[in-house]
Amino acid sequence: MDYTNCKLCPRACGVDRTRGQIGFCRGGDTAAVAKTMLHPWEEPALAGSGGSGAIFFGGCTLGCKYCQNAAISGACVGESVDSAGLRRMMEALISQGAENIDLVTPSHFLPTILPALEPKLPVPVVYNCGGYESVEALKLLEGKVDIYLPDLKYADAHLAKALSGAVDYFPVATEAIREMFRQTGPVQWQGDKVCKGIIIRHLILPGQVENSLRVLDWIGENFAPGQVLVSLMRQYTPMGSLPAPFDRRITDEEYEAVLSWMYLNDLEGFAQESAAADQAFIPDF
């Protein structure tokens, strides 16, 4: 798979990015890197004491209307970087003490990323994505990614279409997560840090508790306790001028209802404090 006749993501736009054609992700034929940083706010089992070595890529295959990274995702903002340059960025983050290399929204730049992952890095590679992934593209990452960190945003197709323009989100994302699990197997720990496996993130949306319960039901039905971890996120922060109920943060009652359902499904993972719903936690792009 390459940037010509691009089908790196499930939208399969088919554009030739080497000729300047623009698809949904807005990406060109080299990676757009918007920011690199030691990221202390990832899940504690990832960030550890040194922080994740985050590489934020511009552009996105989803374009969620509530995206906290909209400043870089909407217009594919970032420095144009080839594979060699990307490898240097990874090595620089490791030299600064990064616990892992955290590739944030990377899928539309796989042809640039793959060569940068060879030879294997001395820290885990985290593939931090929106969950809307092509299984064919994911197969190219086998043996190169240690930890998959996908979102599972929606079980509700109408919600997925309205907020992310992806009516097929749930079937696509669940198949992608199955492929990720095939590659990594159950979660493995090294001390208090995850060294291999899948952490599924789910952001609770205001007024959408039922969607969250259905997401957790699917995880509980498809994985035994402890095989995957769930990161239940309450950091939804209103962005822009969205209509009700998306113009507010989630309530304590909404979060507690979903958290209780997570435990009823025997799911293990991480909860998030209400203070996380603050723009102060959004990286300065």
Legacy VTK file of the C-alpha trace (Angstrom):
# vtk DataFile Version 3.0
C-alpha trace
ASCII
DATASET POLYDATA
POINTS 285 float
0.000 0.000 0.000
1.293 3.451 -0.878
0.162 7.010 -1.558
-0.925 6.299 -5.131
-4.564 5.203 -5.500
-4.697 5.684 -1.739
-6.745 3.147 0.188
-4.901 3.365 3.491
-8.099 3.960 5.469
-11.637 2.568 5.152
-12.763 5.563 3.100
-10.588 4.264 0.238
-10.606 7.626 -1.564
-8.367 6.273 -4.334
-6.599 9.598 -4.896
-2.982 9.796 -6.046
-1.348 11.747 -3.245
1.997 11.755 -5.093
0.363 14.024 -7.692
-1.080 16.431 -5.149
-4.574 14.976 -5.123
-6.341 15.451 -1.804
-8.492 12.833 -0.089
-10.541 12.960 3.090
-7.491 12.987 5.400
-5.972 16.008 3.572
-2.560 14.303 3.667
0.230 14.555 1.101
2.886 12.023 0.139
5.103 12.497 3.211
4.124 12.555 6.872
2.929 15.852 8.355
4.237 16.046 11.927
2.511 18.771 13.933
4.248 18.234 17.265
6.554 15.921 19.191
6.622 15.929 22.985
7.002 13.919 26.148
3.316 13.435 26.912
2.623 12.961 30.654
-1.180 12.654 30.350
-1.567 9.303 28.618
-2.798 6.386 30.741
-0.391 5.805 33.681
0.368 2.300 32.423
1.771 3.918 29.276
3.222 7.257 30.352
5.055 5.987 33.426
7.400 8.532 34.990
9.061 9.665 31.753
5.976 10.291 29.634
4.988 8.876 26.274
7.093 10.006 23.327
4.171 11.428 21.381
4.357 12.220 17.692
1.218 14.080 16.595
0.417 13.759 12.895
-1.660 16.301 10.998
-4.848 15.301 9.235
-7.294 12.557 10.150
-9.511 9.895 8.602
-12.492 10.796 10.809
-12.791 14.560 11.376
-14.945 14.336 14.518
-16.909 17.508 15.163
-15.764 17.566 18.809
-12.088 16.850 18.110
-9.706 18.376 20.653
-6.912 18.285 18.070
-8.912 20.052 15.372
-6.199 22.690 15.029
-3.985 20.095 13.326
-6.408 17.433 12.119
-8.715 19.481 9.953
-6.148 20.987 7.583
-3.329 18.426 7.956
-1.033 20.902 9.671
2.602 19.960 10.258
6.183 19.765 9.086
6.731 17.502 6.076
8.950 14.651 7.263
10.326 11.612 5.428
11.033 8.214 7.000
14.604 9.077 7.996
13.496 12.309 9.629
10.726 10.500 11.465
13.212 7.959 12.806
15.383 10.776 14.113
12.376 12.242 15.923
11.687 8.891 17.564
15.295 8.488 18.673
15.362 12.038 20.051
12.280 11.362 22.180
13.825 8.147 23.505
17.011 10.008 24.410
14.847 12.451 26.413
13.450 9.573 28.480
10.283 8.579 26.609
8.740 5.368 27.935
7.413 4.536 24.444
6.901 5.999 20.999
3.274 7.096 20.772
2.123 7.532 17.167
-0.962 9.761 17.373
-3.439 9.582 14.446
-0.909 7.862 12.155
-2.910 5.696 9.748
-2.879 7.944 6.685
0.945 8.129 6.781
1.790 4.433 7.009
4.088 4.389 3.934
6.329 6.927 5.695
5.995 5.392 9.164
6.741 1.747 8.348
10.387 2.214 7.280
10.968 4.432 10.334
10.104 1.518 12.624
13.026 -0.587 11.378
15.173 -1.713 13.056
12.960 -2.252 16.093
13.111 0.513 18.677
14.283 -0.173 22.256
10.931 0.997 23.695
7.369 -0.129 22.877
5.615 1.392 19.870
2.068 2.600 20.602
-0.398 2.945 17.727
-2.809 5.620 18.954
-5.726 5.788 16.535
-9.431 6.550 16.173
-10.379 2.911 15.614
-11.584 3.536 12.056
-8.884 1.404 10.484
-8.391 -0.795 7.434
-7.584 -4.391 8.403
-5.414 -4.660 5.289
-3.339 -1.677 6.443
-3.107 -2.970 10.013
-1.618 -6.232 8.779
1.401 -4.260 7.550
2.107 -3.331 11.185
2.326 -6.875 12.498
5.476 -7.255 14.588
6.147 -3.508 14.483
3.520 -2.290 16.965
3.599 -3.459 20.583
0.554 -1.666 21.970
-2.579 -0.695 20.098
-4.489 2.244 21.590
-7.675 2.498 19.496
-10.820 4.420 20.239
-14.129 2.619 20.100
-16.287 5.705 19.828
-19.657 4.533 18.635
-21.987 1.559 18.532
-24.727 3.861 17.212
-24.446 4.296 13.427
-26.557 7.484 13.369
-24.294 9.065 15.975
-21.180 7.989 14.038
-22.528 9.519 10.842
-23.632 12.774 12.482
-20.441 13.405 14.455
-17.712 11.722 12.383
-19.176 11.169 8.921
-18.634 7.407 9.234
-21.922 5.510 9.303
-19.970 2.229 9.099
-17.770 3.090 12.092
-18.854 0.276 14.431
-18.431 -2.716 12.091
-15.161 -1.298 10.735
-13.704 -0.491 14.159
-14.678 -3.797 15.746
-13.066 -5.761 12.907
-9.954 -3.604 13.276
-9.788 -4.319 17.016
-10.089 -8.041 16.354
-7.105 -7.775 13.999
-5.134 -5.824 16.583
-5.818 -8.548 19.149
-4.775 -11.227 16.682
-1.412 -9.492 16.414
-0.727 -8.717 20.070
-2.691 -11.260 22.055
-3.747 -10.515 25.653
-2.329 -7.571 27.562
1.142 -8.114 28.999
2.654 -6.120 31.853
6.221 -5.270 32.772
6.002 -4.053 36.335
3.337 -1.338 36.418
3.481 -0.600 32.691
1.814 -2.318 29.760
4.404 -3.641 27.328
2.106 -5.387 24.833
-1.584 -5.647 24.018
-4.606 -3.432 23.465
-6.063 -0.568 25.484
-9.464 0.430 24.085
-10.408 4.024 24.741
-14.010 5.125 24.939
-14.963 8.776 25.293
-18.390 9.194 26.877
-20.426 11.778 24.985
-23.010 14.006 26.688
-26.499 12.587 26.526
-25.287 9.356 24.913
-25.093 6.852 27.777
-26.854 4.158 25.740
-24.155 4.352 23.054
-21.494 3.838 25.717
-23.279 0.854 27.249
-23.484 -0.830 23.842
-19.764 -0.256 23.265
-18.907 -1.851 26.604
-21.294 -4.742 25.915
-19.395 -5.545 22.720
-16.029 -5.519 24.488
-17.356 -7.733 27.276
-18.885 -10.177 24.803
-15.739 -10.517 22.701
-12.884 -10.552 25.228
-12.346 -12.429 28.461
-11.626 -10.380 31.600
-8.139 -8.911 31.446
-7.474 -9.789 27.782
-7.840 -6.127 26.813
-7.965 -3.005 28.952
-10.573 -0.258 28.737
-9.801 3.414 29.274
-13.110 5.073 30.107
-12.713 8.751 29.346
-14.717 11.641 30.755
-12.641 14.401 29.159
-15.229 15.497 26.585
-14.838 19.261 26.262
-17.240 21.295 24.092
-15.399 22.536 21.021
-16.787 25.144 18.641
-20.541 25.738 18.463
-22.095 22.276 18.652
-25.837 21.969 19.372
-27.263 20.481 22.570
-26.440 18.115 24.173
-22.908 18.342 22.728
-22.456 21.883 24.002
-21.817 20.662 27.568
-19.527 18.359 29.522
-20.822 15.017 30.714
-22.379 14.874 34.154
-21.146 12.872 37.143
-24.303 10.775 36.854
-23.566 9.896 33.220
-20.005 8.912 34.014
-20.957 6.825 37.037
-23.634 4.982 35.043
-21.152 3.979 32.356
-18.385 3.172 34.852
-20.758 0.860 36.745
-21.625 -0.902 33.474
-17.931 -1.361 32.755
-17.499 -3.186 36.061
-20.659 -5.236 35.499
-19.081 -6.442 32.253
-15.976 -7.549 34.222
-13.847 -5.152 32.205
-10.516 -4.018 33.580
-8.800 -0.725 32.871
-8.742 2.927 33.774
-11.169 5.583 34.980
-10.623 9.316 34.555
-11.125 12.188 36.962
-13.545 14.991 36.137
-10.658 17.484 36.089
-9.558 15.930 32.771
-12.399 17.785 31.010
-10.335 20.918 30.721
-8.722 22.589 27.708
-5.516 22.875 29.764
-4.880 19.195 28.950
-5.008 19.776 25.194
-1.460 20.088 23.810
-0.533 23.520 22.487
-0.269 23.051 18.734
LINES 1 286
285 0 1 2 3 4 5 6 7 8 9 10 11 12 13 14 15 16 17 18 19 20 21 22 23 24 25 26 27 28 29 30 31 32 33 34 35 36 37 38 39 40 41 42 43 44 45 46 47 48 49 50 51 52 53 54 55 56 57 58 59 60 61 62 63 64 65 66 67 68 69 70 71 72 73 74 75 76 77 78 79 80 81 82 83 84 85 86 87 88 89 90 91 92 93 94 95 96 97 98 99 100 101 102 103 104 105 106 107 108 109 110 111 112 113 114 115 116 117 118 119 120 121 122 123 124 125 126 127 128 129 130 131 132 133 134 135 136 137 138 139 140 141 142 143 144 145 146 147 148 149 150 151 152 153 154 155 156 157 158 159 160 161 162 163 164 165 166 167 168 169 170 171 172 173 174 175 176 177 178 179 180 181 182 183 184 185 186 187 188 189 190 191 192 193 194 195 196 197 198 199 200 201 202 203 204 205 206 207 208 209 210 211 212 213 214 215 216 217 218 219 220 221 222 223 224 225 226 227 228 229 230 231 232 233 234 235 236 237 238 239 240 241 242 243 244 245 246 247 248 249 250 251 252 253 254 255 256 257 258 259 260 261 262 263 264 265 266 267 268 269 270 271 272 273 274 275 276 277 278 279 280 281 282 283 284
